[in-house]
């Protein structure tokens, strides 16, 4: 009997070790890869890159610990605390690939939840910050409130994927991997983010990196990268080794603004003066927190940013899917609705999955 115990233990350890090794390798893949020295040398010529890191226009706090409502140690709540989530599933319109027109329309969008969008402009279709799972590298952390209205496998034809930055709630490993075989789809990303995509199997010929103030022409649409007040990183050590950006889409008759993640600053007025007027501005409204000021827009700042941009219609994004800001899931959107009505702002809040072609408010006012 004593001879069999070590063999039994060895088999047990092997059974436990193999899945752990596989899971560890998958986790390392999900983390992505930081830009190498060659890329860093190219970025040195940029005015907003210094000593190996991209620089925000203002110094941002690095998750200070002892501030009410914030703090780096609070991430455990993403595993155990669901008190901010809705009590029942949010209403949505299910989508499949057949839900979309062929060819894409002149102006239409679908909000897929949080910051994920499908935008059709002048016959091109753009997929923005696609995340269909959780917003962390490990399952079970930063879980969704519910399923997305569209599955990865049901995505329609895509001309371009736009990524604003490499945080997990904006750049998802599984989705990028799923798009590898779509050879017709190109990726436009901020400087450094292309390194993640190449590691995950996207050929470099399909990736175009872009920096603030630079533009790319796609058919009749000009895609312009603009400054935001935020930061980047998929690990503690990779903070600000890649760039973060907003996007301006200039079509033949319509101009759209996609804020990405950002705090409030003078960049909104400057962007409005350079590129406005916008018919539609997609502005992030959620995840604000006193513990990390300047990195997201507080509700009152959303209204100010919309005014600064000179946009005709406000479409709130970055809400309704993840608990990131330590406030109830509907606090941001309800506050925005109240402020927009007071300020006489045209607010467009379609249900997840519904077509945002018609400018009308479809958000359910009932409390979940």
N, C-alpha and C positions, 0 to 999 in steps of 0.2 A: 504493500500500500504506500509506503513512504517513497518508493521509487516513482510512483505514478503522479505524485503531487506536483513536482516541478514540471513534468510534461503537461499536466492539466493547466497549470498556471501559465505556462508558455503559450499554449493554444489560446487561452482566454485573453492574454495580453495581445496576441497577434490579431485576434478577432476585433479587439477594441482599437488597436493601433492603426490598422489599415484604413478604416473609415476616417479616423482622426487625421491621418496624413492626407487623404484625398480632400477632406474638408479644408485643411490648412492650405493646400495648393490652390483650391478654388478661391479661398479668401485672398491670397496673395494676388491672384489674377484680378479680382474685383477692385483691389486698391489702386490699380493702374501703375503708371510709371512716371517719375519726374523727368523733365527735359534734361538732356545731357549737356556736357560742356560745350559742344559745338553749337547747340541752340542758344545757350546762354551767351556765347560770344556774339551771336547775331542780335540778341536783344539789347546788348550794351549800348547800342546807338540810340535807343529809345529814351525820351526824356523822363518817362515814368518807370524806368528800370534801373536799379542801383544795387551793387554789391550782391548780385545773384537773386534779387527779389523784385517783383513788381510792386509799385508804390501807389497807395491810394492818395487822393488829393488832400485828405485829412488823416491824421493819425487815429486809428481805431483801437479801442480796448480789446485785449485778447481774453475774452470771457472772464472778467474779474469775479472773484469768489464771493465777497461779502457785500453784495448789493441785493436788495429786496427783489425777488422775482427772477433772479438770474443766477449764474454761477456754473462753473464747469462741472461740479459734482452732481448736478441735477439730472444728468443723463439717465440715471437709473429709473427715473419716472417713465421713460419711454418703454420700459419693459413691464412695469407693474401698475402704473397709474393710467386708467382710461376715463377719468372723471370729466375730462374736457371734450370727450367724443360725443357725437349725437347718440341718442338712445335707440333710434331706429335707423335703418339705411336711408341715405339721402335719395330723393327722387332724381332720376336720370333717364336719358333716352338711349337705349342700347344701339350700338353701331356695328356694322360689318363693312367689308370692302365695297359691297354693292350700294351702301348708303351714300356714296360720293359720286359726283358727276364726272363724266369722262367726255371731253377734257375738263380740267378744273375751270371754275367760273372766273369772272373778272374781279369779284370781291365777295368773300364768304369766309367764315371761320367756325370752328368747332372747339369748344373748351372741353378738354378731357379730364379736368380736375387739376388742382394745384397750379403749376406753371406750364403744364403740357397743353399745347395748342396744335391744331391743324389749320393753317391759313391758306386760302386760295386767293391769288392776286394775279390778274392779267394772264390767266392761263397756266400759271405755275402753282404747284402745291408744296407748301413748306410745313415741316414737322418741327415744332419748337420744344426743346427740353423734355423729351419723352421719358416718363417714368411710369411704369405700370405695376411695380411691386412696392416693397417698402423702401424707406429712405435711409438705409444704412447698409454696410457691407455684410452684416450678420442677420439672418432671418429672425423675426420675432422682435426686432428693435425698430422703433419709429414706424410702426405698422400703419397701414391705411385704415381709414374709417370704413371703407367698403371697396368692392371691386371697381376697376375702371370701366367706363362705358364701352370700351373697345379693347379687344385683345391684340397682342403684338402680331399674331399670325393673320389678323383680319385687317391690318393696315392697308390702305389703298396705295396706288402708285404714288411715289414721292419723288419730287425733283430735288429737293434740298432738305437737309436736317440742319437746324440752327441750334447751337449749344451756347448758352450765355456764360456758364462757368462750370467747374468740375465738382461742386458739392453734390452729395448723393441724392438730394431731392431734385436735381436738375440733369444729372448725367448718370445713367444706369447701365451697368455692365451687360446685363442680360439683354437689354433692348439693342444695344450696339451690336452685340454678337448676332442677334436675330436679323439685323439689317445687312450682314456681310454679303449675302448672296444677291442682294438687290443692286446689281451692277450699274443700274441707271441712276441711282441715288448718290448725290454728292453731299459732303459735310462741310459746313462753314463753322469754324470754332475760333475762340480767342487764342492768342499766342500760348504755346505750350500744351494746350489740351489735345492737339493732334498726336502727341506722344502716347497718351492713353489709348486713343483709337487704333494707332498702329500696333500697339501691344495686343489689342483685342482682335486683330485680324483684318482691319480695314486697310486696303492698299493706300499708300501715300498719294497716289495719283487722284484719289477721290476725296482728298482732304485739302481744304484751303484754310490756312490760319490767317487771322486778321487782327489788327491793332486799332486803337482809338484814332478816329479821324480817317481811317482807310476805308476803301469801298471795293466792292466786287460787282460786276455786271452779270445779271442772269436774265437773258431775254430782254423784255421791256422793263425789268425791275432792277433798280440799283439798291444794293444792300450795303449799308454803312454801319460800321462799328462806332459806338460812342461811349464816353466815360460813364461809369457808375461809381458809387461810393460803397465799396464792399471789400471782400477778400476771397481767397480761394484755398483749396487744399483738400485732399482726401485722407491725409494722415496728419498727425501733430507736426511731423518734421517737414511736410511738403507745403506748409502755409505760404501762399503768395509766390510759389514757383511757377504758377500759370496765371494767365490774365483772366479777368472777368469783364463782361461787356453788356451794353444795351445794343439794340439794333433799330435802325431806321430802314423801313422798306418804302422806297419811292417808286410808285407805279406810274402809268400814263396819266391817270386822273385822280388817284388816291394815294395818300401817304399815311403809313402806319408807324406807330412807335411801340417797341417792346422793351420794357424797363429792365428786365432781368432783376436781380436782387440789388437793392441800393438803399442807402440812407438819403435823407433830404440834403440838397446843397444847391449851389448856384448853377450846377451843370444843367439842370432842367430848363432854366430860362435861356441859357446859351444854346442848347439843342433846339429849343423852340424858335429862336431867332435865326439859326442857321438853316433849319430844315422845315419849319412849319409853313402853313398851318397843317395839322394832322386831322384826318377825318376820324381816326380812332386811336386811342392810346390804351395799351394793355399795361396796367400799373399793378405792382405787387401791393397787397394790402394787409398781409398777415405775417405772423412770427415776430412782431415788434415786442420789445421787452426792455424794461429799465436796466436789466443786467447787461445788455449789449447795445447801447445807443449808437445811432449813426449807421448801423448796418442794414436796417430795414425801415420801411416807412410806417410811421404812426398814422392813424386814420386822418387826423387833421392835416398831416403833411401830404397825404395822398391828394387831397383837394388842392393844396397849394401847388403841388407838382403838376397837376392837371391844368391849372390856370397858367402856370409858367410856360407849359408846352403850347398853349393856345389850341388845345385839341377840341374837336366838336363833340366827341362822345368818349366816355370813360368806360372801359371794360375791366373790372377788377379780376385779378388772377392771384395765384399763390395763396389759396385758401380752400377750405372744404375737404381736405384729404388727410393732412398730417397735423399732429399736435406738436408744434415747434416753438410756440411763443408763450406757453403757460397761461393762456386765457381760453375761455369757452370757444368752441369751434365756430360759433356764429356771431361772436362779439364784433369782429372786424366788419363783416358785411352789413350787419344791422347799423353800426355806427356810420359807415360810409353811406348807406341809404338815407339816413337822417340828415347827414351833412349835405349830400348831393341835392336833396329836396330843398333844403334851406337855401343853398347857393344857386338853385335853378340850373343844375348840371344834368345833362342828358346821360343817364346811367343805363348801361346795358349789362344785364346779369342773366344770361341764358342758363337753363339747366345743363348739367354735365351731359355732353353728347348731342344736345340740340344744336341746330344750325343758327348761327348768329347773324344771318343775312339781314333779317328784319330788326330794326332798332327798337326793341321793346323789352321791358323787364319781365323775366319769367321766374325769378327767384320766389320760392314758396315762403310766405310770411308766417306760416305756422311754426311753432317751436317744436323741434324734434326731441 
